[in-house]
Amino acid sequence: MKAEGIRPRVLIADDREENRYILQRVLDATGYDCATTSTGHGVLEIALTLPDIIILDVHLPDVSGLEVCRQIKADPRTAAISVLQISASFIASEDKVRSLDAGADGYLTHPIDRTVLIATVRGLLRLRTAEVTARKTAEYWQAAFDSLTEGLALIDDRDRMIRWNQALTRICGSGFPLQTGDAAVFLERLLGSSALLENLEKRNAGEFTVGNKTLQASVNRVDTGTIHNEKILILADITDRKLAEYALRTAEKLAATGRLASAIAHEINNPLEALTNLIYLAGSSESIENIHELLSHANLELERVARITKQALAFHRDTQSPILVDVGNLVSDIVALHERSAATRRVSLKCNCSPTSPVQGFPGQLSQVFSNLIRNAAEAAPPETAVDIRVRTIFRLGNEGARITIHDRGSGISDQVKARIFDPFFTTKALKGSGLGLWVSRSIVSKHGGTIRFRSSVRTGASGTTFEVFLPQNAAPRALMSEDWNASAQLQRS
């Protein structure tokens, strides 16, 4: 491809001077920059200067034009040069075939018509320009292909891996050599499953644990005007992201546990004071019946302390696998933990929990969600108002489940805040908030197959916010706990 104002360069090689003169005159007049030679060795030498086209006579005094053409096309430095072979004596079809087999791009015989010569040269130039453009495009594409941090592989319509980038080689590791072949076999060896290729409509995706790594893989179908049923495999190493998420979830859980500490201290302090008084009175009493009654009351206060302690431990610990959770009882326990801290703000918590079918879940994680939502509502509610917490059984999209709503009568959430409310590290509490609570809550609810959403109004006299959590009864929660243990093990090994 020539820049504007630069004339294409043509090398004319012919053993007869008059032929060279005529060809040069014609092409000079058409706007080409011509050089000439009469020998094959001269052609090979000048070819290294990379002319755009070589017009090459078959009959040369030192080396056959066919052999010169072969050498030009065999040399990577000169292979892209267009070669037009000409001859006055080799005019049979077999001669033309031999020339084209040697690599020539065209073949003309004397006498050569001026218009045919010019049209042929222009056609070869257009072809060379197209080839150069295609080659550069391919090089750009390959450079972009290899510069991606995600591993990519092209899969043909027969589910064979035909090409991949450097990132895929790096992600798979030196002990996992890549080779052209069955994509299903590759996925089975790497991920332990080839399910991503099955029942593929548009896109299949999943996360897989491979040794100490967590890989996110997807297979995307490619259907265009000329490409049908081919696929692109995308593989990303998200180990660092998983470790970061684990660290953030752990930090938020520890922070939430810390925020509960004062509420738990208040809750335990009252029964302990009552217990101290009851024991003192029992020690001072001389009536056995009175002592028994006082000790019975003391036992009730001890049960209350034990219940509060159990609730606190349930918040901090969790099961290794999902269990049946009575959502109503769980929410009632969380409300009990927050009642006294809410009362210090002159806010009451009203809990209305109807019986619901148990859901499969991790109680510790769900406690973290509801504790965060109830605490946020209590902090947003104005003094002398109530936060309404309701638990009901509903059907949504054909699934039975528990719906938990938490409504406050605060000032509401602005449109600017609504758009970012679930973003990590976004908070409206300045230094008092981590900005992780709602982000972690949404992650936990999603892992339980549920949804969390909200509606809010900032209208004067009708302001307030309602958060709703829906937990389907028959969902199979993804084990955040097992992911956390895996992440913890990776951190210890690193």
Wavefront OBJ file of the C-alpha trace (Angstrom):
o trace
v 0.000 0.000 0.000
v 1.518 3.286 -1.133
v 1.131 6.640 0.531
v -0.456 9.371 -1.531
v 2.036 10.915 -4.014
v 4.393 7.914 -4.099
v 4.452 6.080 -7.445
v 4.267 2.247 -7.397
v 7.630 0.655 -8.233
v 7.867 -1.853 -11.071
v 10.906 -4.016 -11.934
v 11.037 -5.126 -15.582
v 13.255 -8.160 -16.333
v 13.686 -9.207 -19.993
v 16.669 -10.458 -21.969
v 15.707 -8.288 -24.973
v 16.404 -4.587 -24.696
v 13.597 -3.562 -27.064
v 11.030 -5.368 -24.890
v 12.316 -3.660 -21.775
v 12.162 -0.280 -23.539
v 8.567 -0.724 -24.723
v 7.292 -1.950 -21.357
v 9.063 0.844 -19.516
v 7.640 3.535 -21.868
v 4.091 2.235 -21.401
v 4.318 1.998 -17.615
v 6.226 5.282 -17.173
v 3.461 7.041 -19.085
v 0.869 5.460 -16.804
v 2.561 6.748 -13.642
v 4.784 3.900 -12.518
v 8.388 4.170 -11.354
v 10.251 1.565 -13.427
v 13.614 -0.160 -13.075
v 15.020 -2.722 -15.543
v 17.407 -5.660 -15.624
v 18.292 -8.380 -18.128
v 19.403 -11.198 -15.802
v 17.891 -13.454 -13.179
v 20.580 -12.593 -10.655
v 19.773 -8.912 -11.200
v 16.111 -9.657 -10.426
v 16.976 -11.424 -7.171
v 19.242 -8.559 -6.095
v 16.769 -5.770 -6.892
v 13.873 -7.786 -5.386
v 15.424 -7.209 -1.962
v 14.540 -3.493 -2.368
v 10.890 -4.666 -2.408
v 9.373 -3.307 -5.623
v 5.591 -3.579 -5.822
v 5.544 -5.683 -9.015
v 8.132 -7.660 -10.971
v 7.455 -8.209 -14.679
v 9.585 -11.295 -15.288
v 10.470 -12.872 -18.622
v 10.481 -16.671 -18.546
v 13.612 -16.832 -20.722
v 16.622 -15.144 -19.103
v 20.279 -15.678 -20.058
v 21.561 -16.922 -16.652
v 18.654 -18.334 -14.640
v 15.232 -19.487 -15.793
v 12.454 -17.001 -15.003
v 10.499 -19.882 -13.458
v 13.354 -20.575 -11.017
v 13.715 -16.864 -10.231
v 9.976 -16.735 -9.465
v 10.253 -19.759 -7.149
v 13.130 -18.178 -5.241
v 11.274 -14.860 -4.857
v 8.163 -16.578 -3.505
v 10.203 -18.895 -1.227
v 12.033 -16.012 0.471
v 9.888 -14.524 3.317
v 11.455 -11.133 2.618
v 10.182 -11.019 -0.986
v 7.246 -13.457 -0.986
v 4.650 -10.667 -0.958
v 5.922 -9.088 -4.218
v 3.528 -9.627 -7.141
v 5.157 -11.429 -10.081
v 3.791 -11.082 -13.640
v 5.540 -13.504 -15.959
v 5.792 -12.796 -19.693
v 7.115 -14.760 -22.658
v 7.329 -14.635 -26.411
v 8.244 -18.278 -26.902
v 6.545 -20.143 -24.069
v 2.943 -19.558 -25.097
v 1.286 -22.953 -24.569
v -1.202 -23.593 -21.768
v 1.279 -25.979 -20.148
v 3.833 -23.126 -19.951
v 1.324 -20.895 -18.200
v 0.479 -23.690 -15.748
v 4.175 -24.228 -14.900
v 4.592 -20.499 -14.312
v 1.586 -20.274 -11.991
v 2.757 -23.391 -10.149
v 6.092 -21.648 -9.587
v 4.219 -18.876 -7.754
v 3.527 -16.299 -10.481
v 0.492 -14.081 -9.913
v -0.166 -13.582 -13.646
v 1.033 -14.629 -17.132
v 1.023 -12.730 -20.436
v 2.470 -13.610 -23.844
v 3.920 -11.364 -26.557
v 2.716 -9.399 -28.318
v 1.299 -7.726 -25.213
v -1.546 -5.288 -25.741
v -0.927 -1.975 -23.962
v -4.356 -1.823 -22.331
v -4.136 -5.458 -21.203
v -0.719 -4.806 -19.655
v -1.907 -1.741 -17.742
v -5.106 -3.464 -16.575
v -3.162 -6.526 -15.412
v -0.602 -4.441 -13.510
v -3.378 -2.435 -11.855
v -5.204 -5.617 -10.902
v -2.068 -7.094 -9.336
v -1.490 -3.859 -7.428
v -5.043 -3.948 -6.078
v -4.543 -7.578 -5.078
v -1.256 -6.765 -3.333
v -2.834 -3.822 -1.525
v -5.660 -6.059 -0.340
v -3.198 -8.715 0.824
v -1.105 -6.149 2.721
v -4.236 -4.750 4.346
v -5.455 -8.229 5.263
v -2.056 -9.137 6.688
v -1.891 -5.980 8.799
v -5.452 -6.537 9.998
v -4.552 -10.097 10.968
v -1.450 -8.856 12.803
v -3.470 -6.201 14.656
v -6.111 -8.791 15.524
v -3.505 -11.240 16.787
v -1.806 -8.519 18.839
v -5.133 -7.571 20.422
v -5.987 -11.258 20.878
v -2.736 -11.874 22.761
v -2.862 -8.647 24.791
v -6.106 -9.606 26.551
v -5.751 -10.701 30.165
v -8.575 -13.213 29.750
v -7.789 -16.500 28.101
v -9.574 -16.936 24.755
v -9.911 -19.948 22.505
v -11.722 -20.301 19.177
v -13.858 -23.435 18.798
v -15.052 -24.489 15.346
v -18.440 -25.914 14.372
v -17.184 -29.429 15.179
v -16.301 -28.399 18.758
v -12.557 -28.465 18.094
v -10.205 -25.900 19.606
v -8.369 -24.329 16.686
v -6.685 -21.249 18.142
v -5.983 -19.608 21.502
v -4.162 -16.617 22.908
v -1.158 -16.335 25.204
v -3.308 -15.574 28.254
v -5.002 -18.976 28.012
v -1.598 -20.667 27.976
v -0.570 -18.639 31.015
v -3.765 -19.402 32.957
v -3.552 -23.132 32.232
v 0.084 -23.208 33.334
v 3.214 -24.837 32.000
v 2.098 -28.260 33.201
v -0.998 -28.165 31.004
v 0.128 -28.064 27.337
v -2.456 -26.798 24.853
v -3.029 -28.459 21.514
v -5.560 -28.427 18.719
v -8.294 -30.944 19.408
v -11.600 -31.755 21.053
v -12.768 -28.818 23.190
v -14.851 -31.127 25.428
v -11.746 -33.155 26.298
v -9.851 -29.941 27.083
v -12.608 -28.675 29.421
v -12.877 -32.069 31.137
v -9.121 -32.090 31.797
v -8.966 -28.483 32.959
v -12.279 -27.877 34.741
v -13.487 -31.398 35.386
v -16.620 -30.807 33.296
v -17.562 -30.089 29.680
v -21.091 -28.959 30.586
v -20.424 -25.479 29.165
v -20.649 -26.964 25.662
v -23.963 -28.689 26.326
v -27.380 -27.171 25.487
v -25.664 -24.003 24.306
v -28.052 -21.389 22.954
v -26.213 -18.100 23.412
v -23.927 -18.348 26.417
v -23.084 -20.808 29.179
v -20.955 -19.707 32.124
v -19.750 -20.960 35.482
v -17.076 -20.761 38.158
v -14.703 -23.643 38.812
v -12.102 -24.390 41.469
v -8.938 -25.780 39.889
v -6.250 -26.514 42.449
v -5.537 -23.224 44.237
v -7.257 -21.171 41.534
v -10.822 -20.052 40.946
v -11.572 -19.813 37.232
v -14.538 -18.145 35.597
v -15.334 -19.788 32.267
v -17.907 -19.066 29.569
v -18.646 -20.425 26.113
v -20.325 -18.009 23.709
v -21.939 -19.026 20.434
v -20.902 -17.032 17.345
v -23.412 -16.790 14.494
v -22.863 -14.173 11.792
v -23.541 -13.964 8.096
v -20.585 -16.193 7.257
v -19.908 -17.966 10.580
v -22.287 -20.555 11.990
v -22.186 -22.596 15.181
v -18.641 -21.590 16.083
v -17.814 -20.666 19.653
v -15.492 -18.578 21.796
v -14.220 -19.888 25.123
v -13.348 -17.169 27.648
v -11.385 -18.130 30.742
v -10.484 -15.696 33.522
v -8.476 -16.306 36.683
v -10.588 -14.632 39.398
v -8.645 -16.044 42.342
v -7.480 -12.615 43.517
v -10.995 -11.201 43.190
v -12.407 -14.090 45.230
v -9.770 -13.585 47.899
v -10.581 -9.871 48.012
v -14.316 -10.573 48.280
v -13.650 -13.064 51.064
v -11.581 -10.478 52.919
v -14.319 -7.861 52.504
v -17.056 -10.247 53.651
v -14.968 -11.211 56.669
v -14.252 -7.562 57.486
v -17.932 -6.653 57.234
v -18.945 -9.620 59.387
v -16.428 -8.671 62.064
v -17.604 -5.061 61.907
v -21.249 -6.149 62.212
v -20.349 -8.375 65.166
v -18.630 -5.420 66.800
v -21.699 -3.223 66.291
v -23.786 -5.888 68.006
v -21.509 -5.948 71.021
v -23.030 -2.932 72.753
v -26.575 -4.122 72.038
v -25.773 -7.569 73.442
v -24.099 -6.002 76.478
v -27.277 -4.013 77.202
v -29.451 -7.076 76.699
v -27.353 -9.228 79.035
v -26.857 -6.509 81.646
v -30.551 -6.353 82.618
v -31.024 -10.089 83.337
v -27.658 -10.165 85.125
v -28.755 -7.344 87.404
v -32.041 -9.118 88.032
v -30.174 -12.384 88.646
v -27.868 -10.714 91.181
v -30.829 -9.259 93.058
v -32.761 -12.535 93.029
v -29.797 -14.504 94.386
v -29.267 -11.884 97.105
v -32.928 -12.062 98.099
v -32.868 -15.850 98.072
v -29.848 -15.838 100.365
v -31.579 -13.454 102.753
v -34.896 -15.305 102.826
v -35.763 -17.868 105.486
v -38.791 -19.283 103.647
v -38.093 -22.355 101.516
v -41.084 -21.611 99.292
v -39.914 -18.027 98.784
v -36.369 -19.236 98.018
v -37.718 -21.712 95.424
v -39.791 -18.960 93.798
v -36.834 -16.571 93.696
v -34.562 -19.274 92.242
v -37.219 -20.078 89.636
v -37.187 -16.430 88.534
v -33.388 -16.524 88.547
v -33.490 -19.573 86.273
v -35.687 -17.663 83.800
v -33.174 -14.825 83.748
v -30.351 -17.331 83.139
v -32.323 -18.803 80.243
v -32.676 -15.309 78.834
v -28.906 -14.769 79.045
v -28.315 -18.172 77.411
v -30.727 -17.314 74.600
v -29.022 -13.983 73.911
v -25.617 -15.697 73.937
v -26.875 -18.361 71.546
v -28.198 -15.674 69.191
v -24.842 -13.894 69.241
v -22.958 -17.123 68.523
v -25.351 -17.999 65.701
v -24.600 -14.642 64.135
v -20.842 -15.242 64.200
v -20.785 -18.959 63.316
v -22.377 -20.905 60.526
v -22.984 -24.417 59.288
v -20.831 -26.142 56.694
v -23.845 -26.909 54.497
v -27.325 -25.382 54.172
v -29.959 -26.444 56.698
v -33.675 -25.788 57.132
v -34.110 -22.303 58.587
v -37.280 -20.957 60.226
v -37.072 -17.423 58.853
v -39.687 -16.066 61.244
v -37.820 -17.257 64.338
v -34.489 -16.072 62.937
v -35.841 -12.567 62.238
v -37.517 -12.436 65.667
v -34.195 -13.246 67.335
v -32.426 -10.498 65.355
v -35.145 -8.010 66.315
v -34.693 -8.954 69.976
v -30.974 -8.214 69.732
v -31.585 -4.744 68.295
v -34.583 -3.645 70.363
v -32.645 -1.967 73.157
v -30.193 -0.099 70.858
v -33.177 1.109 68.795
v -34.947 2.205 71.967
v -32.004 4.471 72.839
v -32.903 6.392 69.635
v -36.576 6.370 70.718
v -37.375 4.026 67.833
v -39.489 0.915 68.348
v -39.168 -2.315 66.366
v -42.502 -3.932 65.534
v -42.136 -7.527 64.390
v -45.042 -9.340 62.767
v -43.916 -12.818 61.710
v -46.486 -15.212 60.312
v -45.639 -18.929 60.211
v -43.652 -19.790 57.093
v -42.298 -22.986 55.610
v -38.576 -23.379 56.385
v -36.112 -22.464 53.666
v -32.754 -24.023 52.863
v -29.992 -21.681 53.940
v -27.072 -20.727 56.116
v -28.529 -19.171 59.287
v -25.399 -17.205 60.177
v -25.270 -15.517 56.789
v -29.004 -14.751 56.790
v -28.662 -13.312 60.304
v -26.005 -10.967 58.959
v -28.378 -9.790 56.197
v -31.354 -9.100 58.473
v -29.219 -7.580 61.217
v -27.767 -5.135 58.707
v -31.170 -4.195 57.257
v -32.865 -3.813 60.665
v -29.993 -1.749 62.062
v -30.000 0.517 58.975
v -33.766 1.029 59.278
v -33.511 1.837 63.004
v -30.770 4.397 62.301
v -32.795 5.980 59.454
v -36.082 6.168 61.392
v -36.938 9.476 63.135
v -37.483 9.479 66.920
v -40.920 8.418 68.147
v -41.538 6.265 65.069
v -41.563 2.524 64.508
v -39.747 0.200 62.137
v -42.151 -2.423 60.805
v -40.709 -5.884 60.166
v -42.956 -8.470 58.528
v -42.409 -12.080 57.489
v -44.922 -13.740 55.160
v -45.195 -16.731 52.845
v -45.781 -15.758 49.209
v -45.593 -17.286 45.749
v -43.349 -15.567 43.214
v -42.836 -16.858 39.684
v -44.306 -20.177 40.736
v -41.958 -20.550 43.719
v -43.109 -20.587 47.337
v -40.894 -18.712 49.717
v -40.534 -16.284 52.584
v -40.828 -12.530 52.020
v -39.279 -10.305 54.640
v -40.042 -6.570 54.536
v -38.400 -3.904 56.703
v -40.003 -0.447 56.537
v -38.863 2.778 58.136
v -40.366 6.268 58.041
v -37.103 8.097 57.493
v -36.312 10.812 54.952
v -36.003 8.330 52.076
v -33.248 7.666 49.554
v -32.422 10.149 46.799
v -32.202 9.098 43.158
v -28.421 9.646 43.142
v -27.972 7.294 46.099
v -30.424 4.692 44.737
v -28.191 4.059 41.730
v -25.186 3.185 43.920
v -26.738 1.749 47.057
v -25.449 -1.792 46.441
v -21.959 -0.697 45.316
v -19.066 -1.813 47.542
v -17.559 0.941 49.727
v -20.435 3.348 48.973
v -21.872 4.800 52.166
v -23.837 7.853 53.299
v -22.627 7.439 56.889
v -19.191 9.009 56.336
v -16.661 7.431 58.726
v -19.375 5.518 60.604
v -20.065 3.151 57.728
v -17.889 0.671 55.813
v -20.016 0.738 52.661
v -19.973 -3.066 52.554
v -23.180 -4.019 54.361
v -25.663 -3.911 51.488
v -23.111 -5.230 48.987
v -22.459 -8.264 51.184
v -26.189 -8.651 51.896
v -27.043 -8.777 48.207
v -24.279 -11.327 47.619
v -25.587 -13.571 50.411
v -29.214 -13.336 49.277
v -28.188 -14.086 45.697
v -26.230 -17.152 46.833
v -29.451 -18.341 48.492
v -31.301 -18.043 45.174
v -33.279 -15.052 46.436
v -33.673 -11.382 45.660
v -33.250 -8.157 47.598
v -34.827 -4.926 46.423
v -36.146 -1.696 47.840
v -38.487 1.186 47.204
v -38.148 4.625 48.729
v -39.902 7.974 48.776
v -38.541 11.398 49.697
v -41.922 13.166 49.549
v -42.615 15.355 52.538
v -45.151 13.669 54.797
v -44.896 10.377 52.908
v -41.182 9.608 53.055
v -39.697 6.274 53.982
v -37.910 3.201 52.699
v -38.901 -0.452 52.457
v -36.408 -3.236 51.845
v -37.747 -6.596 50.705
v -35.931 -9.924 50.785
v -37.437 -12.971 49.086
v -36.005 -16.416 49.877
v -37.383 -19.322 47.807
v -38.218 -22.459 49.750
v -36.684 -25.028 47.401
v -33.514 -23.224 46.328
v -30.125 -24.926 46.670
v -27.908 -22.232 48.249
v -24.369 -21.969 46.961
v -22.053 -22.528 49.881
v -20.437 -19.203 50.632
v -18.919 -20.841 53.684
v -17.072 -23.460 51.658
v -15.831 -20.711 49.331
v -14.594 -18.792 52.336
v -12.776 -21.826 53.701
v -11.161 -22.363 50.305
v -10.134 -18.711 50.164
v -8.803 -18.879 53.717
v -6.721 -21.932 52.829
v -5.332 -20.126 49.777
v -4.367 -17.131 51.909
v -2.580 -19.395 54.369
v -0.645 -21.100 51.564
v 0.348 -17.810 49.929
l 1 2 3 4 5 6 7 8 9 10 11 12 13 14 15 16 17 18 19 20 21 22 23 24 25 26 27 28 29 30 31 32 33 34 35 36 37 38 39 40 41 42 43 44 45 46 47 48 49 50 51 52 53 54 55 56 57 58 59 60 61 62 63 64 65 66 67 68 69 70 71 72 73 74 75 76 77 78 79 80 81 82 83 84 85 86 87 88 89 90 91 92 93 94 95 96 97 98 99 100 101 102 103 104 105 106 107 108 109 110 111 112 113 114 115 116 117 118 119 120 121 122 123 124 125 126 127 128 129 130 131 132 133 134 135 136 137 138 139 140 141 142 143 144 145 146 147 148 149 150 151 152 153 154 155 156 157 158 159 160 161 162 163 164 165 166 167 168 169 170 171 172 173 174 175 176 177 178 179 180 181 182 183 184 185 186 187 188 189 190 191 192 193 194 195 196 197 198 199 200 201 202 203 204 205 206 207 208 209 210 211 212 213 214 215 216 217 218 219 220 221 222 223 224 225 226 227 228 229 230 231 232 233 234 235 236 237 238 239 240 241 242 243 244 245 246 247 248 249 250 251 252 253 254 255 256 257 258 259 260 261 262 263 264 265 266 267 268 269 270 271 272 273 274 275 276 277 278 279 280 281 282 283 284 285 286 287 288 289 290 291 292 293 294 295 296 297 298 299 300 301 302 303 304 305 306 307 308 309 310 311 312 313 314 315 316 317 318 319 320 321 322 323 324 325 326 327 328 329 330 331 332 333 334 335 336 337 338 339 340 341 342 343 344 345 346 347 348 349 350 351 352 353 354 355 356 357 358 359 360 361 362 363 364 365 366 367 368 369 370 371 372 373 374 375 376 377 378 379 380 381 382 383 384 385 386 387 388 389 390 391 392 393 394 395 396 397 398 399 400 401 402 403 404 405 406 407 408 409 410 411 412 413 414 415 416 417 418 419 420 421 422 423 424 425 426 427 428 429 430 431 432 433 434 435 436 437 438 439 440 441 442 443 444 445 446 447 448 449 450 451 452 453 454 455 456 457 458 459 460 461 462 463 464 465 466 467 468 469 470 471 472 473 474 475 476 477 478 479 480 481 482 483 484 485 486 487 488 489 490 491 492 493 494
